[in-house]
């Protein structure tokens, strides 16, 4: 999959001071599963090194102002924003990772000022706003937020879920294929948003006998909305308990009690999510419950990323 990333996060020396902000999670781990498309509108517009800039809120909207001269540089930056956007549109992207706090790329973390120099809170950088308008359903984050284990796990799950649907649509999908796609993703979708999960089931059931292209379009819109939702400990616990229900005729009393205890310990943040999931996988293999083994919820991304091994990966 292709992920667009602020160039400085890859170690490229394009920041205003001539430095970089290489992110090891991105370059050392995520790089094993994705190709990166670097971007930096600021470097194209103003070169490197360059005077720092700030976002200023005017009546006509957000403006980019030079901290050194006070010059309005908005038009110069917007030209390069559109240049970078056009380049990104040529690539089938799975997601975007922005540089935090940047007036161009801050994802909700860019400081915005009033003309008198007083702070006015935080907002999206100008290139983030451009990308949000152009790619409304694409997974997006900034690297600083990925330091939070819960946000990191949710974002990576979002990336791989989005990528699965893109690949499904590229393989000449059929109605039967869509039913199978929904079936293996049921518990993942339920862990994200119960209501949307049920709506997606109704779309697949297609009681109104809509043409398949219409069904696929409706499913895709709801699927992308659902996978963008954040999971939670309570929603995940509910899914785990549903999975345990598949063992009600096979497990011995002690095995059931142990499984429920592990789920309870997970909900209390005593053990990480990987513990009850590993137990469910082991038991599903022992009792040949293929329906569970096929669920993407159990392995939504490569296990080597180990994002479910930390108790703080759930909220």
C-alpha positions in Angstrom: 0.0 0.0 0.0 1.0 3.6 -0.6 1.1 6.1 2.3 1.8 9.8 1.7 4.1 11.2 4.5 5.5 14.5 5.4 9.0 14.3 4.0 10.8 15.3 7.2 9.4 12.3 8.9 11.4 10.0 6.5 14.6 11.7 7.5 14.8 14.2 4.6 16.3 17.5 5.5 13.6 19.8 4.4 12.5 21.6 7.6 12.8 25.3 7.9 16.1 25.0 9.9 17.6 22.5 7.4 17.0 19.5 9.7 14.6 16.6 9.7 12.2 14.8 12.2 12.8 11.2 11.3 10.2 8.9 12.9 11.5 5.4 13.7 8.1 3.7 13.8 7.5 4.9 10.3 10.9 4.3 8.8 11.8 1.1 10.7 8.5 -0.7 11.1 5.7 0.6 8.9 8.1 0.7 5.9 8.0 -3.1 5.9 4.4 -3.0 4.8 4.1 0.2 2.8 5.7 2.4 0.1 6.0 6.0 1.1 5.2 9.1 -1.0 6.9 12.1 0.6 5.6 15.6 0.3 6.6 19.1 1.6 4.8 22.1 0.2 6.8 24.5 2.4 10.1 23.3 1.0 8.8 23.7 -2.6 7.5 27.2 -1.8 10.3 28.7 0.3 13.3 26.4 0.0 15.5 25.0 2.8 16.6 26.6 5.1 13.9 29.3 5.3 12.4 31.7 7.8 9.7 30.2 10.0 6.1 30.9 9.3 2.8 31.1 11.3 -0.9 30.7 10.8 -2.9 33.9 11.3 -6.6 34.1 11.5 -8.1 37.0 9.4 -11.6 37.8 8.5 -11.0 36.3 5.1 -9.7 33.1 6.6 -6.3 31.6 7.6 -3.2 33.2 6.2 0.5 32.2 6.2 2.7 35.0 7.5 6.5 35.1 7.7 7.8 35.4 11.3 10.8 37.3 10.0 9.2 40.0 7.7 5.5 39.8 8.4 4.9 39.2 4.7 1.8 37.3 3.6 3.0 34.2 1.9 -0.3 32.4 1.6 -0.5 32.5 -2.2 3.0 31.1 -2.6 2.2 28.2 -0.3 -1.2 27.5 -1.7 0.3 27.1 -5.2 2.6 24.4 -3.9 -0.2 22.8 -1.9 -2.0 22.3 -5.2 1.1 21.0 -6.9 1.6 18.4 -4.1 -2.0 17.5 -4.1 -2.0 16.9 -7.9 1.0 14.6 -7.4 -0.6 12.7 -4.6 -3.8 12.2 -6.7 -1.7 10.3 -9.2 -0.9 7.6 -6.6 -3.5 5.1 -5.2 -3.1 6.2 -1.6 -4.1 4.2 1.5 -3.4 6.9 4.0 -1.5 10.1 4.9 0.7 10.8 7.9 1.4 14.5 8.6 4.0 16.4 10.7 2.6 17.6 13.9 2.4 21.3 14.9 3.3 22.5 11.4 1.3 25.5 10.0 1.1 23.5 6.8 0.8 19.9 8.0 -0.4 20.0 11.6 -3.3 17.6 12.0 -5.4 19.7 14.5 -2.2 20.8 16.2 -1.1 23.8 14.2 -1.1 27.0 16.3 -3.2 29.8 15.0 -2.7 33.4 15.9 -4.7 36.7 15.8 -3.2 39.6 13.8 -2.2 41.2 17.1 0.0 38.2 17.9 -2.2 36.6 20.5 -2.8 32.9 20.3 -6.2 31.6 19.1 -6.0 27.9 19.8 -5.1 25.2 17.3 -6.4 24.0 14.0 -5.4 22.0 10.8 -2.5 23.2 8.7 -3.3 24.5 5.3 -2.2 21.4 3.4 -4.1 19.2 5.8 -7.3 21.2 5.0 -6.5 20.7 1.3 -6.1 16.9 1.7 -9.2 16.5 3.8 -11.2 18.2 1.1 -9.7 16.1 -1.7 -9.6 12.7 0.2 -12.6 12.7 2.5 -12.5 9.0 3.5 -8.7 8.4 3.5 -7.1 7.4 6.8 -5.1 10.4 8.1 -3.0 11.1 11.2 0.0 13.0 12.5 3.1 11.3 13.9 2.9 12.9 17.4 -0.6 11.4 18.0 0.8 8.0 17.0 2.9 8.0 20.2 -0.4 7.2 21.9 -0.7 3.3 21.8 -4.5 3.5 21.4 -4.4 6.0 18.6 -1.6 4.1 16.9 -3.4 0.8 17.0 -6.6 2.4 15.7 -4.8 4.2 12.9 -2.9 1.1 11.7 -6.1 -1.0 11.9 -7.8 1.8 9.8 -5.0 1.7 7.2 -5.1 -2.1 6.7 -8.9 -2.2 6.7 -9.0 0.5 4.1 -6.4 -1.3 2.0 -8.4 -4.6 2.2 -11.4 -2.9 0.6 -9.4 -1.2 -2.1 -7.8 -4.5 -3.0 -11.2 -6.3 -2.9 -12.7 -3.7 -5.3 -9.7 -4.1 -7.7 -10.3 -7.9 -8.1 -13.5 -7.8 -10.1 -15.9 -8.0 -7.1 -19.2 -9.9 -7.2 -22.2 -10.0 -4.9 -21.0 -13.4 -3.5 -17.5 -11.9 -3.0 -19.0 -8.9 -1.1 -21.0 -11.2 1.2 -17.8 -13.1 1.9 -15.8 -9.9 2.5 -18.5 -8.7 4.9 -18.6 -12.0 6.7 -14.8 -12.1 7.5 -14.9 -8.5 8.6 -18.0 -8.7 10.8 -16.3 -8.6 14.2 -13.9 -5.9 13.1 -16.8 -3.7 12.0 -18.8 -4.5 15.2 -15.8 -3.4 17.3 -15.8 -0.1 15.5 -19.5 0.9 15.3 -22.4 -1.4 16.2 -25.0 0.7 14.3 -23.0 0.9 11.1 -22.1 -2.8 11.3 -25.9 -3.6 11.3 -26.5 -1.1 8.4 -23.8 -2.8 6.4 -25.4 -6.2 7.0 -28.7 -4.7 5.6 -26.8 -3.4 2.5 -25.3 -6.9 1.9 -28.7 -8.6 2.4 -30.0 -6.4 -0.5 -33.7 -7.0 0.2 -34.6 -4.4 -2.4 -32.7 -6.2 -5.1 -30.6 -3.2 -6.1 -28.0 -3.6 -8.9 -24.7 -4.8 -7.6 -22.8 -1.6 -8.6 -25.2 0.4 -6.4 -24.8 -2.1 -3.5 -21.0 -2.0 -3.7 -21.1 1.8 -3.7 -23.4 2.0 -0.7 -21.4 -0.7 1.1 -18.1 1.1 0.4 -19.4 4.4 1.8 -20.6 2.9 5.0 -17.6 0.6 5.4 -15.2 3.5 5.2 -17.2 5.4 7.7 -17.3 2.5 10.1 -13.5 1.7 10.0 -12.7 5.3 10.6 -14.4 5.0 14.1 -12.2 4.4 17.1 -12.5 1.1 18.9 -12.9 1.0 22.7 -12.3 -1.4 25.5 -16.1 -1.8 26.0 -16.8 -2.4 22.3 -13.9 -4.8 22.0 -15.0 -6.7 25.1 -18.5 -7.1 23.6 -16.9 -8.6 20.5 -14.8 -11.0 22.5 -17.8 -12.2 24.4 -19.6 -12.8 21.1 -16.7 -14.9 20.0 -16.8 -16.9 23.2 -20.4 -17.8 22.3 -19.1 -20.0 19.4 -17.5 -22.3 22.0 -20.6 -22.9 24.1 -21.0 -26.5 23.0 -17.3 -27.4 23.0 -15.5 -25.8 25.9 -15.3 -27.4 29.3 -16.5 -25.4 32.3 -12.9 -24.5 33.4 -12.0 -23.4 29.9 -15.0 -21.1 29.7 -14.3 -19.6 33.1 -10.7 -19.0 32.2 -11.6 -17.3 28.9 -14.2 -15.1 30.6 -11.6 -14.2 33.3 -9.1 -13.2 30.6 -11.7 -11.0 28.9 -12.5 -9.4 32.3 -8.8 -8.8 33.0 -8.5 -7.2 29.6 -11.4 -4.9 30.3 -9.7 -3.9 33.6 -6.5 -3.2 31.7 -4.6 -5.9 33.7 -3.6 -7.8 30.6 -3.3 -6.6 27.0 -5.8 -7.5 24.2 -3.4 -10.0 22.6 -3.9 -12.4 25.6 -7.6 -13.2 25.2 -7.2 -13.0 21.4 -4.4 -15.6 21.5 -6.6 -17.8 23.7 -9.5 -17.6 21.3 -7.3 -18.4 18.3 -5.8 -21.4 20.1 -9.2 -22.7 21.0 -10.7 -22.0 17.5 -7.9 -24.1 16.0 -8.3 -26.9 18.6 -12.1 -27.1 17.9 -11.9 -26.3 14.1 -14.1 -23.2 14.3 -13.1 -21.8 10.9 -15.6 -18.9 11.1 -13.6 -17.4 13.9 -10.2 -18.1 12.4 -11.2 -16.2 9.3 -12.2 -13.1 11.2 -9.9 -10.1 10.4 -10.6 -8.8 13.9 -8.2 -11.4 15.3 -5.4 -10.3 13.0 -6.3 -6.9 11.5 -2.6 -6.1 10.6 0.7 -8.0 10.7 1.4 -9.4 14.1 5.0 -8.2 13.9 3.7 -4.7 14.6 2.7 -6.0 18.1 0.3 -3.1 18.7 -2.1 -5.2 20.9 0.7 -6.2 23.3 0.3 -3.0 25.5 -2.4 -2.5 28.1 -2.6 1.2 27.0 -3.7 0.2 23.5 -7.3 0.4 24.6 -9.5 3.1 26.0 
